[in-house]
Amino acid sequence: MGSPLWAAYSAVTGIVFTGAFVLAGMGFEQTEGLVDVAGLFQRISITAGWCWLSLLALRLLRGQEIGDRAGGDGAGFPERYPPPRGKPPKGKTAESSGHGAP
């Protein structure tokens, strides 16, 4: 379904996000040694999370996760699901797909 590189990046991001989030929380609770850097850990966790989420959105928009590799139409609909009403599959007209007006 996905690439091993993407899986590794996701795992590393999850570890970095969780670790930085926990350290930021400990710093905000006034844990000695972390008080002065709690904001830095907070920013690291936010940046890691948003970067991963943005890259996931790009992958989905490009059809790399759903569609192209999963055998769908490239718009995120696997072939076993019909397209929404009024939108015929690629290469078919509304009349031939049965989704047109009666």
N, C-alpha and C positions, 0 to 999 in steps of 0.2 A: 504494500500500500504506500508506504513512505520510504524515503531513502535512509540508510544507516547514518549518514552525516546529519540529517535533520533530527533523527532520534537522539543522537549524541548531543547535539546542540540543545535540544529540548530538555534533556536530563541535566546537563550542566546549568542551564538557565534556572531550572527548578531548584537545584541545590543552592545556587548563588542567591536567588530571590528569597528562599526560605531562611537561609543563614543570615543574610543581611537584615531581613525583617525581624528575626528574633533578636539579633544584636541591637538593632535600633530600639526595639521595645524595652530591652534591658537597660539601655542607656537612658531612655525617657523615664524609667522607673528609678533613676538615680543610682544605678549600679556603679560602684567605684571603678574608675578606669575607662568606662564607656560613656560617661556623661558628655565629655567634650567632643566625641565623634559620633554621637547618636544620629545627628542630622546627616552626616556623610553616609552612614549605613542606610538611612532612610532613602536617600537619593539613589544609592546603588540599587536597592531593591526595586524602586519605582522605574528606574531606567532599564534594568534587566527585564522587568515584566512588560513594559511598553514596547521595547525592541522586539521581544519574542512575539507579542501580539500583532505588531505591525508586519513582521515577516510572515506570520501565519496568514494574515489577511492577503498579502501579496501572493502567497502560494495558492490560496484558494481562488483568487481572482484570475490567476494565470491557468487554472485548471490542472495544476500539477498533482493535487491530492484527490480531487473528485473530478470525474469526467474523463480526461485524457487517459489516465492509467487504469481507471476503474471501468472503462468501457462505456462511458456516458456520452452525452452530447456536448460536453465542454462547458456547459452552463451550470453544472453542478447537479444535473438530474441523471442518475444512473438509468440505463436503458430499460430496466424493469418497471420504472415508474413512468406513467404517461406525462407528456408536457402539460402545462396549465392550459385551460380552455382558451381558445382564441390564438394560441401560439403553436403552429404546426412544427413538427420536428424539422431539423435542417434537411433540405433537399426534397421536402414534400409540400404539397399545397394543402390548403385548408380543406378542399373537397376530397382529396385522396386520403386524408388522415382521419376523416370522420369527426373533425372538431369544428367544422364550419356550421353555418346556419342551416336549418332543415329545408 
